[in-house]
Amino acid sequence: MERTNNLLYDFSQTTIPTDTLDDDYLALPGLFGASVTAMMLAYPALTHVVKMWFVRRWGM
């Protein structure tokens, strides 16, 4: 099974050296969208709520 997985992975990576991108696309730095910033602000609060739920539910 592991050999099959390795073969599939290696085969999927064969197109990377032949991949081409426009020079205009590479010249400009990428910008983070508002969704990334919102996730960075919301994720800690969400994980805290989930942790507190586990503490209350199972008394950890």
PDB file of N, CA, C and O in Angstrom:
ATOM      1  N   MET A   1       0.830  -1.195   0.000  1.00  0.00           N
ATOM      2  CA  MET A   1       0.000   0.000   0.000  1.00  0.00           C
ATOM      3  C   MET A   1       0.872   1.255   0.000  1.00  0.00           C
ATOM      4  O   MET A   1       0.573   2.231  -0.689  1.00  0.00           O
ATOM      5  N   GLU A   2       1.949   1.218   0.778  1.00  0.00           N
ATOM      6  CA  GLU A   2       2.818   2.388   0.862  1.00  0.00           C
ATOM      7  C   GLU A   2       3.495   2.670  -0.480  1.00  0.00           C
ATOM      8  O   GLU A   2       3.664   3.827  -0.866  1.00  0.00           O
ATOM      9  N   ARG A   3       3.878   1.616  -1.180  1.00  0.00           N
ATOM     10  CA  ARG A   3       4.504   1.805  -2.495  1.00  0.00           C
ATOM     11  C   ARG A   3       3.539   2.446  -3.472  1.00  0.00           C
ATOM     12  O   ARG A   3       3.930   3.298  -4.269  1.00  0.00           O
ATOM     13  N   THR A   4       2.283   2.041  -3.413  1.00  0.00           N
ATOM     14  CA  THR A   4       1.275   2.634  -4.293  1.00  0.00           C
ATOM     15  C   THR A   4       1.094   4.107  -3.972  1.00  0.00           C
ATOM     16  O   THR A   4       0.992   4.941  -4.871  1.00  0.00           O
ATOM     17  N   ASN A   5       1.056   4.420  -2.690  1.00  0.00           N
ATOM     18  CA  ASN A   5       0.901   5.808  -2.273  1.00  0.00           C
ATOM     19  C   ASN A   5       2.091   6.645  -2.744  1.00  0.00           C
ATOM     20  O   ASN A   5       1.911   7.754  -3.246  1.00  0.00           O
ATOM     21  N   ASN A   6       3.294   6.121  -2.582  1.00  0.00           N
ATOM     22  CA  ASN A   6       4.480   6.840  -3.027  1.00  0.00           C
ATOM     23  C   ASN A   6       4.486   7.028  -4.534  1.00  0.00           C
ATOM     24  O   ASN A   6       4.856   8.094  -5.026  1.00  0.00           O
ATOM     25  N   LEU A   7       4.081   6.010  -5.263  1.00  0.00           N
ATOM     26  CA  LEU A   7       4.029   6.105  -6.718  1.00  0.00           C
ATOM     27  C   LEU A   7       3.023   7.157  -7.165  1.00  0.00           C
ATOM     28  O   LEU A   7       3.309   7.949  -8.063  1.00  0.00           O
ATOM     29  N   LEU A   8       1.846   7.169  -6.543  1.00  0.00           N
ATOM     30  CA  LEU A   8       0.831   8.171  -6.890  1.00  0.00           C
ATOM     31  C   LEU A   8       1.319   9.577  -6.564  1.00  0.00           C
ATOM     32  O   LEU A   8       1.091  10.509  -7.334  1.00  0.00           O
ATOM     33  N   TYR A   9       1.984   9.732  -5.435  1.00  0.00           N
ATOM     34  CA  TYR A   9       2.500  11.045  -5.062  1.00  0.00           C
ATOM     35  C   TYR A   9       3.577  11.495  -6.039  1.00  0.00           C
ATOM     36  O   TYR A   9       3.554  12.633  -6.509  1.00  0.00           O
ATOM     37  N   ASP A  10       4.519  10.613  -6.348  1.00  0.00           N
ATOM     38  CA  ASP A  10       5.586  10.960  -7.280  1.00  0.00           C
ATOM     39  C   ASP A  10       5.037  11.323  -8.649  1.00  0.00           C
ATOM     40  O   ASP A  10       5.504  12.269  -9.283  1.00  0.00           O
ATOM     41  N   PHE A  11       4.050  10.573  -9.100  1.00  0.00           N
ATOM     42  CA  PHE A  11       3.453  10.858 -10.396  1.00  0.00           C
ATOM     43  C   PHE A  11       2.761  12.218 -10.407  1.00  0.00           C
ATOM     44  O   PHE A  11       2.807  12.930 -11.411  1.00  0.00           O
ATOM     45  N   SER A  12       2.125  12.582  -9.303  1.00  0.00           N
ATOM     46  CA  SER A  12       1.426  13.873  -9.255  1.00  0.00           C
ATOM     47  C   SER A  12       2.395  15.045  -9.236  1.00  0.00           C
ATOM     48  O   SER A  12       2.020  16.160  -9.598  1.00  0.00           O
ATOM     49  N   GLN A  13       3.638  14.810  -8.818  1.00  0.00           N
ATOM     50  CA  GLN A  13       4.607  15.892  -8.731  1.00  0.00           C
ATOM     51  C   GLN A  13       5.400  16.097 -10.029  1.00  0.00           C
ATOM     52  O   GLN A  13       6.202  17.027 -10.117  1.00  0.00           O
ATOM     53  N   THR A  14       5.190  15.258 -11.017  1.00  0.00           N
ATOM     54  CA  THR A  14       5.977  15.356 -12.253  1.00  0.00           C
ATOM     55  C   THR A  14       5.653  16.610 -13.060  1.00  0.00           C
ATOM     56  O   THR A  14       6.467  17.021 -13.887  1.00  0.00           O
ATOM     57  N   THR A  15       4.518  17.219 -12.853  1.00  0.00           N
ATOM     58  CA  THR A  15       4.165  18.409 -13.635  1.00  0.00           C
ATOM     59  C   THR A  15       4.745  19.686 -13.049  1.00  0.00           C
ATOM     60  O   THR A  15       4.719  20.718 -13.719  1.00  0.00           O
ATOM     61  N   ILE A  16       5.256  19.663 -11.856  1.00  0.00           N
ATOM     62  CA  ILE A  16       5.757  20.893 -11.225  1.00  0.00           C
ATOM     63  C   ILE A  16       6.897  21.540 -12.009  1.00  0.00           C
ATOM     64  O   ILE A  16       6.860  22.757 -12.192  1.00  0.00           O
ATOM     65  N   PRO A  17       7.904  20.810 -12.483  1.00  0.00           N
ATOM     66  CA  PRO A  17       8.984  21.479 -13.228  1.00  0.00           C
ATOM     67  C   PRO A  17       8.527  22.119 -14.527  1.00  0.00           C
ATOM     68  O   PRO A  17       9.172  23.055 -15.001  1.00  0.00           O
ATOM     69  N   THR A  18       7.448  21.653 -15.113  1.00  0.00           N
ATOM     70  CA  THR A  18       6.980  22.202 -16.382  1.00  0.00           C
ATOM     71  C   THR A  18       5.911  23.279 -16.197  1.00  0.00           C
ATOM     72  O   THR A  18       5.403  23.815 -17.181  1.00  0.00           O
ATOM     73  N   ASP A  19       5.569  23.600 -14.968  1.00  0.00           N
ATOM     74  CA  ASP A  19       4.541  24.599 -14.704  1.00  0.00           C
ATOM     75  C   ASP A  19       5.087  25.990 -15.028  1.00  0.00           C
ATOM     76  O   ASP A  19       6.224  26.306 -14.678  1.00  0.00           O
ATOM     77  N   THR A  20       4.297  26.807 -15.682  1.00  0.00           N
ATOM     78  CA  THR A  20       4.720  28.162 -16.034  1.00  0.00           C
ATOM     79  C   THR A  20       3.711  29.169 -15.493  1.00  0.00           C
ATOM     80  O   THR A  20       2.504  28.927 -15.497  1.00  0.00           O
ATOM     81  N   LEU A  21       4.225  30.294 -15.032  1.00  0.00           N
ATOM     82  CA  LEU A  21       3.395  31.393 -14.553  1.00  0.00           C
ATOM     83  C   LEU A  21       3.786  32.653 -15.298  1.00  0.00           C
ATOM     84  O   LEU A  21       4.932  32.802 -15.724  1.00  0.00           O
ATOM     85  N   ASP A  22       2.841  33.554 -15.454  1.00  0.00           N
ATOM     86  CA  ASP A  22       3.133  34.818 -16.122  1.00  0.00           C
ATOM     87  C   ASP A  22       4.096  35.635 -15.280  1.00  0.00           C
ATOM     88  O   ASP A  22       4.022  35.631 -14.051  1.00  0.00           O
ATOM     89  N   ASP A  23       5.004  36.340 -15.952  1.00  0.00           N
ATOM     90  CA  ASP A  23       5.958  37.194 -15.241  1.00  0.00           C
ATOM     91  C   ASP A  23       5.241  38.321 -14.501  1.00  0.00           C
ATOM     92  O   ASP A  23       5.688  38.734 -13.431  1.00  0.00           O
ATOM     93  N   ASP A  24       4.136  38.824 -15.054  1.00  0.00           N
ATOM     94  CA  ASP A  24       3.381  39.875 -14.382  1.00  0.00           C
ATOM     95  C   ASP A  24       2.813  39.381 -13.061  1.00  0.00           C
ATOM     96  O   ASP A  24       2.770  40.124 -12.080  1.00  0.00           O
ATOM     97  N   TYR A  25       2.381  38.130 -13.036  1.00  0.00           N
ATOM     98  CA  TYR A  25       1.820  37.553 -11.812  1.00  0.00           C
ATOM     99  C   TYR A  25       2.899  37.401 -10.745  1.00  0.00           C
ATOM    100  O   TYR A  25       2.643  37.628  -9.562  1.00  0.00           O
ATOM    101  N   LEU A  26       4.091  37.022 -11.157  1.00  0.00           N
ATOM    102  CA  LEU A  26       5.171  36.812 -10.199  1.00  0.00           C
ATOM    103  C   LEU A  26       5.795  38.114  -9.716  1.00  0.00           C
ATOM    104  O   LEU A  26       6.408  38.137  -8.649  1.00  0.00           O
ATOM    105  N   ALA A  27       5.654  39.194 -10.472  1.00  0.00           N
ATOM    106  CA  ALA A  27       6.278  40.466 -10.115  1.00  0.00           C
ATOM    107  C   ALA A  27       5.603  41.133  -8.921  1.00  0.00           C
ATOM    108  O   ALA A  27       6.262  41.839  -8.158  1.00  0.00           O
ATOM    109  N   LEU A  28       4.297  40.919  -8.747  1.00  0.00           N
ATOM    110  CA  LEU A  28       3.566  41.567  -7.669  1.00  0.00           C
ATOM    111  C   LEU A  28       3.450  40.643  -6.462  1.00  0.00           C
ATOM    112  O   LEU A  28       3.181  39.452  -6.616  1.00  0.00           O
ATOM    113  N   PRO A  29       3.650  41.183  -5.268  1.00  0.00           N
ATOM    114  CA  PRO A  29       3.470  40.333  -4.084  1.00  0.00           C
ATOM    115  C   PRO A  29       1.995  40.018  -3.879  1.00  0.00           C
ATOM    116  O   PRO A  29       1.128  40.821  -4.222  1.00  0.00           O
ATOM    117  N   GLY A  30       1.721  38.861  -3.326  1.00  0.00           N
ATOM    118  CA  GLY A  30       0.341  38.479  -3.054  1.00  0.00           C
ATOM    119  C   GLY A  30      -0.191  39.213  -1.841  1.00  0.00           C
ATOM    120  O   GLY A  30       0.558  39.505  -0.909  1.00  0.00           O
ATOM    121  N   LEU A  31      -1.473  39.510  -1.848  1.00  0.00           N
ATOM    122  CA  LEU A  31      -2.107  40.204  -0.740  1.00  0.00           C
ATOM    123  C   LEU A  31      -3.045  39.249  -0.022  1.00  0.00           C
ATOM    124  O   LEU A  31      -3.742  38.454  -0.653  1.00  0.00           O
ATOM    125  N   PHE A  32      -3.057  39.334   1.299  1.00  0.00           N
ATOM    126  CA  PHE A  32      -3.996  38.544   2.063  1.00  0.00           C
ATOM    127  C   PHE A  32      -5.369  39.185   1.979  1.00  0.00           C
ATOM    128  O   PHE A  32      -5.502  40.405   2.076  1.00  0.00           O
ATOM    129  N   GLY A  33      -6.364  38.376   1.801  1.00  0.00           N
ATOM    130  CA  GLY A  33      -7.723  38.876   1.746  1.00  0.00           C
ATOM    131  C   GLY A  33      -8.264  39.133   3.139  1.00  0.00           C
ATOM    132  O   GLY A  33      -7.642  38.766   4.136  1.00  0.00           O
ATOM    133  N   ALA A  34      -9.408  39.755   3.200  1.00  0.00           N
ATOM    134  CA  ALA A  34     -10.044  40.052   4.482  1.00  0.00           C
ATOM    135  C   ALA A  34     -10.454  38.771   5.190  1.00  0.00           C
ATOM    136  O   ALA A  34     -10.547  38.751   6.417  1.00  0.00           O
ATOM    137  N   SER A  35     -10.702  37.707   4.447  1.00  0.00           N
ATOM    138  CA  SER A  35     -11.123  36.467   5.073  1.00  0.00           C
ATOM    139  C   SER A  35     -10.012  35.863   5.931  1.00  0.00           C
ATOM    140  O   SER A  35     -10.287  35.248   6.961  1.00  0.00           O
ATOM    141  N   VAL A  36      -8.765  36.037   5.511  1.00  0.00           N
ATOM    142  CA  VAL A  36      -7.648  35.523   6.300  1.00  0.00           C
ATOM    143  C   VAL A  36      -7.530  36.304   7.605  1.00  0.00           C
ATOM    144  O   VAL A  36      -7.313  35.718   8.666  1.00  0.00           O
ATOM    145  N   THR A  37      -7.670  37.609   7.527  1.00  0.00           N
ATOM    146  CA  THR A  37      -7.599  38.442   8.722  1.00  0.00           C
ATOM    147  C   THR A  37      -8.745  38.114   9.671  1.00  0.00           C
ATOM    148  O   THR A  37      -8.543  38.032  10.882  1.00  0.00           O
ATOM    149  N   ALA A  38      -9.930  37.927   9.135  1.00  0.00           N
ATOM    150  CA  ALA A  38     -11.080  37.569   9.967  1.00  0.00           C
ATOM    151  C   ALA A  38     -10.858  36.221  10.638  1.00  0.00           C
ATOM    152  O   ALA A  38     -11.206  36.049  11.806  1.00  0.00           O
ATOM    153  N   MET A  39     -10.287  35.268   9.919  1.00  0.00           N
ATOM    154  CA  MET A  39     -10.012  33.968  10.508  1.00  0.00           C
ATOM    155  C   MET A  39      -8.979  34.089  11.633  1.00  0.00           C
ATOM    156  O   MET A  39      -9.106  33.433  12.666  1.00  0.00           O
ATOM    157  N   MET A  40      -7.957  34.927  11.431  1.00  0.00           N
ATOM    158  CA  MET A  40      -6.931  35.104  12.456  1.00  0.00           C
ATOM    159  C   MET A  40      -7.507  35.715  13.728  1.00  0.00           C
ATOM    160  O   MET A  40      -7.017  35.444  14.825  1.00  0.00           O
ATOM    161  N   LEU A  41      -8.525  36.522  13.590  1.00  0.00           N
ATOM    162  CA  LEU A  41      -9.153  37.135  14.759  1.00  0.00           C
ATOM    163  C   LEU A  41     -10.181  36.216  15.411  1.00  0.00           C
ATOM    164  O   LEU A  41     -10.329  36.223  16.632  1.00  0.00           O
ATOM    165  N   ALA A  42     -10.888  35.427  14.609  1.00  0.00           N
ATOM    166  CA  ALA A  42     -11.969  34.598  15.142  1.00  0.00           C
ATOM    167  C   ALA A  42     -11.496  33.248  15.656  1.00  0.00           C
ATOM    168  O   ALA A  42     -12.113  32.699  16.569  1.00  0.00           O
ATOM    169  N   TYR A  43     -10.438  32.700  15.113  1.00  0.00           N
ATOM    170  CA  TYR A  43     -10.011  31.345  15.462  1.00  0.00           C
ATOM    171  C   TYR A  43      -9.654  31.190  16.942  1.00  0.00           C
ATOM    172  O   TYR A  43     -10.104  30.223  17.557  1.00  0.00           O
ATOM    173  N   PRO A  44      -8.870  32.087  17.545  1.00  0.00           N
ATOM    174  CA  PRO A  44      -8.561  31.897  18.971  1.00  0.00           C
ATOM    175  C   PRO A  44      -9.801  31.900  19.859  1.00  0.00           C
ATOM    176  O   PRO A  44      -9.890  31.109  20.798  1.00  0.00           O
ATOM    177  N   ALA A  45     -10.747  32.772  19.576  1.00  0.00           N
ATOM    178  CA  ALA A  45     -11.971  32.819  20.373  1.00  0.00           C
ATOM    179  C   ALA A  45     -12.779  31.537  20.193  1.00  0.00           C
ATOM    180  O   ALA A  45     -13.322  31.003  21.160  1.00  0.00           O
ATOM    181  N   LEU A  46     -12.858  31.050  18.975  1.00  0.00           N
ATOM    182  CA  LEU A  46     -13.594  29.824  18.706  1.00  0.00           C
ATOM    183  C   LEU A  46     -12.963  28.628  19.410  1.00  0.00           C
ATOM    184  O   LEU A  46     -13.672  27.811  19.997  1.00  0.00           O
ATOM    185  N   THR A  47     -11.655  28.519  19.356  1.00  0.00           N
ATOM    186  CA  THR A  47     -10.998  27.394  20.019  1.00  0.00           C
ATOM    187  C   THR A  47     -11.157  27.477  21.532  1.00  0.00           C
ATOM    188  O   THR A  47     -11.261  26.447  22.199  1.00  0.00           O
ATOM    189  N   HIS A  48     -11.177  28.669  22.072  1.00  0.00           N
ATOM    190  CA  HIS A  48     -11.384  28.818  23.511  1.00  0.00           C
ATOM    191  C   HIS A  48     -12.780  28.328  23.903  1.00  0.00           C
ATOM    192  O   HIS A  48     -12.933  27.640  24.912  1.00  0.00           O
ATOM    193  N   VAL A  49     -13.779  28.670  23.126  1.00  0.00           N
ATOM    194  CA  VAL A  49     -15.146  28.231  23.406  1.00  0.00           C
ATOM    195  C   VAL A  49     -15.232  26.707  23.329  1.00  0.00           C
ATOM    196  O   VAL A  49     -15.868  26.083  24.177  1.00  0.00           O
ATOM    197  N   VAL A  50     -14.610  26.112  22.339  1.00  0.00           N
ATOM    198  CA  VAL A  50     -14.643  24.653  22.195  1.00  0.00           C
ATOM    199  C   VAL A  50     -13.942  23.988  23.369  1.00  0.00           C
ATOM    200  O   VAL A  50     -14.431  22.987  23.893  1.00  0.00           O
ATOM    201  N   LYS A  51     -12.806  24.528  23.787  1.00  0.00           N
ATOM    202  CA  LYS A  51     -12.090  23.958  24.933  1.00  0.00           C
ATOM    203  C   LYS A  51     -12.927  24.050  26.205  1.00  0.00           C
ATOM    204  O   LYS A  51     -12.979  23.095  26.981  1.00  0.00           O
ATOM    205  N   MET A  52     -13.574  25.175  26.422  1.00  0.00           N
ATOM    206  CA  MET A  52     -14.410  25.322  27.613  1.00  0.00           C
ATOM    207  C   MET A  52     -15.601  24.372  27.568  1.00  0.00           C
ATOM    208  O   MET A  52     -16.034  23.882  28.611  1.00  0.00           O
ATOM    209  N   TRP A  53     -16.140  24.102  26.371  1.00  0.00           N
ATOM    210  CA  TRP A  53     -17.232  23.150  26.248  1.00  0.00           C
ATOM    211  C   TRP A  53     -16.770  21.757  26.660  1.00  0.00           C
ATOM    212  O   TRP A  53     -17.480  21.044  27.370  1.00  0.00           O
ATOM    213  N   PHE A  54     -15.567  21.372  26.205  1.00  0.00           N
ATOM    214  CA  PHE A  54     -15.028  20.070  26.597  1.00  0.00           C
ATOM    215  C   PHE A  54     -14.809  19.995  28.117  1.00  0.00           C
ATOM    216  O   PHE A  54     -15.100  18.969  28.733  1.00  0.00           O
ATOM    217  N   VAL A  55     -14.306  21.058  28.709  1.00  0.00           N
ATOM    218  CA  VAL A  55     -14.071  21.066  30.144  1.00  0.00           C
ATOM    219  C   VAL A  55     -15.370  20.890  30.913  1.00  0.00           C
ATOM    220  O   VAL A  55     -15.440  20.104  31.857  1.00  0.00           O
ATOM    221  N   ARG A  56     -16.398  21.626  30.504  1.00  0.00           N
ATOM    222  CA  ARG A  56     -17.683  21.527  31.197  1.00  0.00           C
ATOM    223  C   ARG A  56     -18.367  20.186  30.933  1.00  0.00           C
ATOM    224  O   ARG A  56     -19.005  19.622  31.822  1.00  0.00           O
ATOM    225  N   ARG A  57     -18.230  19.683  29.710  1.00  0.00           N
ATOM    226  CA  ARG A  57     -18.942  18.450  29.334  1.00  0.00           C
ATOM    227  C   ARG A  57     -18.334  17.232  30.014  1.00  0.00           C
ATOM    228  O   ARG A  57     -19.065  16.388  30.533  1.00  0.00           O
ATOM    229  N   TRP A  58     -17.036  17.128  30.021  1.00  0.00           N
ATOM    230  CA  TRP A  58     -16.395  15.925  30.538  1.00  0.00           C
ATOM    231  C   TRP A  58     -15.572  16.158  31.806  1.00  0.00           C
ATOM    232  O   TRP A  58     -14.896  15.245  32.279  1.00  0.00           O
ATOM    233  N   GLY A  59     -15.623  17.344  32.345  1.00  0.00           N
ATOM    234  CA  GLY A  59     -14.965  17.626  33.618  1.00  0.00           C
ATOM    235  C   GLY A  59     -13.474  17.405  33.602  1.00  0.00           C
ATOM    236  O   GLY A  59     -12.910  16.865  34.553  1.00  0.00           O
ATOM    237  N   MET A  60     -12.843  17.813  32.545  1.00  0.00           N
ATOM    238  CA  MET A  60     -11.395  17.630  32.433  1.00  0.00           C
ATOM    239  C   MET A  60     -10.647  18.648  33.266  1.00  0.00           C
ATOM    240  O   MET A  60      -9.416  18.641  33.291  1.00  0.00           O
TER     241      MET A  60
END
